Amino acid sequence: MRKTFRLSLLFFILALLGTPLAAHADSADFSIKKVDSAEQIREADFYNVLVAPQTTSNLVINISNSGNQTAEFSVELHNGVTNDRGQVVYSKQSTAQKGTTTLTDLNGETKVVSIAANSSQDVSIPITAPSTESPGIILGSLHVEKKDTKKSTATKGAQIINHYAMEIPVVVHTMPASTPQLDLQLNNVTLGLDASRKPAILANLYNNSNWVMTPLKIDTQVYRVNRSGKKYVAHYKDLEMAPNSSFNSSVTPKEPLKPGKYHLTMTAKSGKQVWHFDKYFTINQAAIDKATKNAINPPKKSYLYIWIIIGFLLLLLIILYLMYKLHQKNKALKQSAE
């Protein structure tokens, strides 16, 4: 099981890259390449290192400047986080709870280097492992950004500076691989904006473990209390969560929500582990107004019920009219018979 998980993690990390590590965009005029250290566990296209507690190791990256002038590069570590689409991405910020270790905890500084035209340079970023070993991984990336010194004044009174960035994933172990122990928690449920900036019910989930959680499947149902038949649902599969990170799993109604008390039920599954969550929460008018104000293309109020009422009244008028005409016809026939 351990070997299977390790291989799955390798393929998972490689899938995150999307493009070859040593390749470079023509407009950026630079490329990056990982340089292996003694702490590298096995050959891979990303940093996969085992660092003993309280010891320091160096992540070394080779930066090649293929431009025709000297360029400046910033090199820093980013943390593995989960965005609100349920994807692992890398950010300087972190959603980890206190007491957990992120990659920027091992080194939060930024190193700036200047590299001459058509030349390359190795850059070392030291990382110091925590004082105690723990199972699982610390996930992040080594992020390299080039600042283009060319400025454009195409817009009145504005200067535009282009930035180009590349990164290589980093996986840090403080002890040999062990069996994953996953723990998913529901923090809270609020009204806000989903990843598409539409008003949505947001269930904030937290991966309270040092492991990547993938694939993750989530099925959610939300009911308005004391309103029978009204239900909002959302189904997601093939999600992923970075270690010690949180994200908002959204339920996006097609019509505006109303203030009141709601009830959320959720089932989440990753591998053989299943979690069930049940939570009541309240939505007030202020939260609805705020979400609607900040939304892009908010759902419009449905007037279906008004058209149903209008249709019913028209039908009733037609029936009454026909009954009247029938009554008049019967009355005329009766008078002619007399």
C-alpha positions as CSV (number, residue, x, y, z in Angstrom):
1,M,0.0,0.0,0.0
2,R,2.8,2.3,0.8
3,K,4.5,1.8,-2.5
4,T,1.3,2.3,-4.4
5,F,0.6,5.6,-2.6
6,R,4.1,6.9,-3.3
7,L,3.8,6.1,-7.0
8,S,0.4,7.7,-7.1
9,L,1.8,10.8,-5.4
10,L,4.6,11.0,-8.0
11,F,2.2,10.9,-10.9
12,F,-0.1,13.4,-9.1
13,I,2.7,15.9,-8.7
14,L,3.9,15.5,-12.3
15,A,0.3,16.0,-13.5
16,L,0.2,19.4,-11.7
17,L,3.0,20.8,-13.8
18,G,1.1,20.8,-17.1
19,T,4.3,21.7,-19.1
20,P,7.8,20.3,-19.3
21,L,10.0,21.8,-16.5
22,A,13.0,22.7,-18.6
23,A,10.9,24.3,-21.4
24,H,10.6,28.0,-21.6
25,A,8.1,30.4,-23.2
26,D,9.6,32.5,-26.0
27,S,8.4,35.7,-24.5
28,A,10.0,34.9,-21.1
29,D,13.4,34.1,-22.5
30,F,14.4,31.9,-19.6
31,S,14.1,28.3,-18.4
32,I,14.6,26.5,-15.1
33,K,15.9,23.1,-14.2
34,K,16.1,21.1,-10.9
35,V,19.5,20.2,-9.6
36,D,19.5,17.1,-7.5
37,S,20.9,17.0,-4.0
38,A,22.0,14.2,-1.7
39,E,18.6,14.4,0.0
40,Q,16.7,13.5,-3.2
41,I,14.8,10.3,-2.4
42,R,14.6,9.1,-6.0
43,E,15.0,10.3,-9.5
44,A,12.0,12.6,-10.4
45,D,11.3,15.8,-12.3
46,F,10.4,17.6,-9.0
47,Y,12.1,18.0,-5.6
48,N,11.3,14.9,-3.5
49,V,13.6,15.2,-0.5
50,L,14.0,13.6,2.9
51,V,15.4,16.0,5.5
52,A,16.0,14.9,9.0
53,P,14.6,17.1,11.9
54,Q,16.6,20.2,12.7
55,T,18.9,19.8,9.7
56,T,19.3,22.1,6.7
57,S,19.2,21.1,3.1
58,N,19.5,23.1,-0.1
59,L,17.1,23.1,-3.0
60,V,19.2,24.0,-6.0
61,I,17.7,25.3,-9.2
62,N,19.5,26.2,-12.4
63,I,18.2,29.3,-14.2
64,S,19.1,29.9,-17.8
65,N,18.7,33.4,-19.2
66,S,18.4,33.1,-23.0
67,G,17.7,36.8,-23.5
68,N,20.1,39.3,-25.0
69,Q,20.4,41.3,-21.9
70,T,21.0,40.8,-18.1
71,A,17.9,39.9,-16.3
72,E,16.8,39.9,-12.6
73,F,15.1,36.9,-11.1
74,S,13.4,36.4,-7.7
75,V,13.5,32.9,-6.2
76,E,11.2,31.9,-3.3
77,L,9.2,29.0,-1.9
78,H,5.4,28.8,-2.3
79,N,3.0,26.7,-0.3
80,G,0.7,23.9,-1.7
81,V,-2.9,25.2,-1.2
82,T,-6.3,24.2,-2.6
83,N,-8.3,26.7,-4.7
84,D,-12.1,26.9,-4.7
85,R,-12.3,24.7,-7.7
86,G,-10.8,21.8,-5.7
87,Q,-7.4,21.9,-7.4
88,V,-3.9,22.0,-5.8
89,V,-2.0,25.2,-6.7
90,Y,0.9,27.0,-5.2
91,S,0.8,30.3,-3.3
92,K,2.9,32.5,-1.0
93,Q,-0.1,32.5,1.3
94,S,-1.4,29.6,3.2
95,T,-4.7,28.3,4.6
96,A,-3.1,25.9,7.1
97,Q,-4.2,26.0,10.7
98,K,-1.8,27.0,13.5
99,G,0.5,24.3,14.6
100,T,1.1,22.9,11.2
101,T,4.2,23.3,9.1
102,T,4.2,24.8,5.6
103,L,7.0,25.1,3.1
104,T,7.4,28.8,3.7
105,D,7.9,27.9,7.4
106,L,11.1,26.2,6.3
107,N,12.3,29.4,4.5
108,G,10.1,32.4,3.9
109,E,12.7,34.6,2.4
110,T,13.0,35.7,-1.3
111,K,16.4,35.6,-3.0
112,V,17.0,38.0,-5.9
113,V,19.7,37.1,-8.5
114,S,21.0,38.9,-11.6
115,I,22.0,36.6,-14.5
116,A,23.9,37.8,-17.5
117,A,22.6,37.4,-21.1
118,N,22.8,33.9,-22.6
119,S,24.2,32.4,-19.4
120,S,22.9,30.3,-16.5
121,Q,23.4,30.1,-12.8
122,D,22.7,27.7,-9.9
123,V,20.6,29.2,-7.1
124,S,20.4,27.6,-3.7
125,I,17.4,27.9,-1.3
126,P,18.2,26.5,2.1
127,I,15.3,24.7,4.0
128,T,15.5,23.8,7.7
129,A,13.3,20.9,8.8
130,P,11.1,21.1,11.9
131,S,12.5,20.0,15.2
132,T,10.4,16.8,15.2
133,E,9.7,14.3,12.5
134,S,6.1,13.6,11.4
135,P,4.5,11.3,8.8
136,G,3.3,12.7,5.5
137,I,4.7,15.5,3.4
138,I,5.2,19.2,3.3
139,L,4.0,20.3,-0.2
140,G,4.9,23.4,-2.2
141,S,7.0,24.7,-5.1
142,L,10.2,26.5,-5.8
143,H,8.9,29.6,-7.6
144,V,11.1,31.7,-10.1
145,E,9.9,35.0,-11.5
146,K,11.5,37.2,-14.0
147,K,10.8,40.9,-14.0
148,D,10.8,42.4,-17.5
149,T,12.4,45.8,-17.4
150,K,10.6,46.9,-20.6
151,K,7.8,49.3,-19.8
152,S,4.8,50.2,-21.9
153,T,2.9,53.5,-21.8
154,A,0.1,52.4,-24.1
155,T,-2.5,53.5,-21.6
156,K,-2.6,57.1,-20.5
157,G,-0.6,57.8,-17.4
158,A,0.1,54.1,-16.7
159,Q,3.2,51.9,-16.9
160,I,2.9,48.2,-17.6
161,I,5.5,45.8,-16.3
162,N,5.4,42.2,-17.5
163,H,6.2,39.4,-15.2
164,Y,7.0,35.8,-16.2
165,A,7.1,33.0,-13.6
166,M,7.8,29.2,-13.5
167,E,7.8,26.8,-10.7
168,I,8.8,23.2,-9.8
169,P,6.9,21.3,-7.1
170,V,8.6,20.5,-3.8
171,V,7.8,17.5,-1.6
172,V,9.6,17.4,1.8
173,H,9.6,14.4,4.0
174,T,10.9,14.4,7.6
175,M,10.6,10.6,8.0
176,P,10.4,7.7,5.6
177,A,7.0,7.1,3.9
178,S,4.2,5.7,6.0
179,T,0.5,4.8,5.6
180,P,-1.6,7.9,4.9
181,Q,-4.0,8.9,7.6
182,L,-6.6,11.2,6.1
183,D,-8.8,13.5,8.1
184,L,-11.4,15.8,6.5
185,Q,-13.2,18.4,8.6
186,L,-16.1,20.8,8.0
187,N,-15.2,24.2,9.4
188,N,-18.3,26.3,8.7
189,V,-21.0,27.1,6.2
190,T,-21.6,30.6,4.9
191,L,-23.1,32.6,2.0
192,G,-20.5,34.0,-0.4
193,L,-19.2,33.8,-4.0
194,D,-18.2,30.6,-5.7
195,A,-15.1,30.2,-8.0
196,S,-17.2,31.8,-10.8
197,R,-18.1,34.7,-8.6
198,K,-21.8,33.8,-8.3
199,P,-23.7,33.8,-5.0
200,A,-23.4,30.4,-3.4
201,I,-23.6,28.4,-0.2
202,L,-19.9,27.8,0.8
203,A,-19.0,24.8,2.9
204,N,-15.4,25.3,4.1
205,L,-13.5,22.0,4.2
206,Y,-10.1,21.4,5.8
207,N,-7.7,18.6,5.1
208,N,-6.4,18.0,8.6
209,S,-3.6,15.7,7.5
210,N,-0.1,15.8,6.0
211,W,-1.2,14.0,2.9
212,V,-2.5,15.0,-0.5
213,M,-6.2,14.0,-0.6
214,T,-7.0,12.7,-4.1
215,P,-9.3,11.8,-5.8
216,L,-12.0,13.4,-3.6
217,K,-15.7,13.2,-4.3
218,I,-18.3,15.4,-2.7
219,D,-22.1,15.2,-2.7
220,T,-24.0,18.1,-1.0
221,Q,-27.6,18.8,-0.4
222,V,-29.0,22.0,1.2
223,Y,-32.6,22.3,2.5
224,R,-34.4,25.4,3.6
225,V,-35.8,24.6,7.1
226,N,-39.6,24.4,7.2
227,R,-39.9,24.7,3.5
228,S,-40.7,21.3,2.2
229,G,-39.6,20.4,-1.3
230,K,-37.0,23.1,-1.7
231,K,-33.5,21.7,-2.1
232,Y,-30.2,22.8,-3.6
233,V,-27.6,20.1,-4.7
234,A,-24.0,19.9,-5.9
235,H,-22.0,17.0,-7.0
236,Y,-18.2,17.0,-7.5
237,K,-15.7,14.3,-8.4
238,D,-11.9,14.1,-9.1
239,L,-11.1,16.9,-6.7
240,E,-7.8,17.2,-4.8
241,M,-6.6,18.8,-1.6
242,A,-3.1,19.8,-0.6
243,P,-2.0,18.8,2.9
244,N,-3.2,21.0,5.7
245,S,-5.3,23.3,3.4
246,S,-8.9,24.3,3.1
247,F,-11.2,25.3,0.3
248,N,-14.9,26.2,-0.2
249,S,-17.0,23.5,-1.7
250,S,-19.9,25.5,-3.2
251,V,-23.6,24.9,-3.8
252,T,-24.8,27.5,-6.4
253,P,-28.6,28.1,-6.6
254,K,-30.1,29.1,-10.0
255,E,-32.3,31.6,-8.3
256,P,-31.8,34.2,-5.5
257,L,-31.8,32.8,-1.9
258,K,-34.1,34.1,0.7
259,P,-33.2,34.8,4.4
260,G,-33.8,32.0,6.8
261,K,-32.5,28.9,8.4
262,Y,-30.9,26.1,6.2
263,H,-29.7,22.6,6.7
264,L,-26.7,21.1,4.9
265,T,-25.9,17.4,4.5
266,M,-22.7,16.3,2.8
267,T,-20.9,13.1,2.0
268,A,-17.3,13.2,1.0
269,K,-15.2,10.2,-0.1
270,S,-11.5,9.7,-0.8
271,G,-10.2,6.2,-1.4
272,K,-11.9,3.9,1.2
273,Q,-12.5,6.7,3.7
274,V,-16.0,8.4,3.9
275,W,-17.0,11.4,5.9
276,H,-20.6,12.6,6.6
277,F,-21.3,16.1,7.7
278,D,-24.6,17.6,8.9
279,K,-24.9,21.3,9.8
280,Y,-27.6,24.0,10.3
281,F,-26.8,27.6,9.4
282,T,-28.6,30.9,8.9
283,I,-28.5,33.3,6.0
284,N,-29.5,36.9,6.6
285,Q,-30.5,39.6,4.2
286,A,-27.2,41.5,4.7
287,A,-25.2,38.5,3.5
288,I,-27.5,38.1,0.5
289,D,-27.2,41.8,-0.5
290,K,-23.4,41.7,-0.1
291,A,-23.0,38.5,-2.3
292,T,-25.4,39.9,-4.9
293,K,-23.5,43.2,-5.0
294,N,-20.1,41.6,-5.6
295,A,-21.3,38.9,-7.9
296,I,-20.8,38.6,-11.6
297,N,-24.1,37.8,-13.4
298,P,-26.1,37.0,-10.2
299,P,-29.1,34.7,-10.6
300,K,-32.3,36.7,-11.5
301,K,-35.4,36.4,-9.5
302,S,-37.8,33.9,-11.0
303,Y,-41.3,35.2,-12.0
304,L,-42.6,31.8,-12.9
305,Y,-45.1,31.7,-10.1
306,I,-46.5,35.1,-11.3
307,W,-47.1,33.7,-14.8
308,I,-48.7,30.7,-13.3
309,I,-51.2,32.9,-11.4
310,I,-51.8,35.0,-14.5
311,G,-52.4,31.9,-16.6
312,F,-54.8,30.5,-14.0
313,L,-56.8,33.8,-13.9
314,L,-56.9,33.9,-17.7
315,L,-58.1,30.3,-17.8
316,L,-60.7,31.1,-15.1
317,L,-62.0,34.1,-17.1
318,I,-62.2,32.0,-20.3
319,I,-64.2,29.3,-18.4
320,L,-66.5,32.0,-16.9
321,Y,-67.0,33.6,-20.4
322,L,-67.8,30.2,-21.9
323,M,-70.3,29.5,-19.1
324,Y,-71.9,32.8,-19.7
325,K,-72.2,32.3,-23.4
326,L,-73.7,28.8,-22.8
327,H,-76.1,30.3,-20.3
328,Q,-77.2,33.0,-22.8
329,K,-77.6,30.3,-25.6
330,N,-79.7,28.1,-23.3
331,K,-81.8,31.1,-22.3
332,A,-82.4,32.1,-26.0
333,L,-83.4,28.5,-26.9
334,K,-85.8,28.4,-23.9
335,Q,-87.5,31.7,-24.9
336,S,-87.9,30.6,-28.6
337,A,-89.5,27.3,-27.4
338,E,-92.1,29.3,-25.5
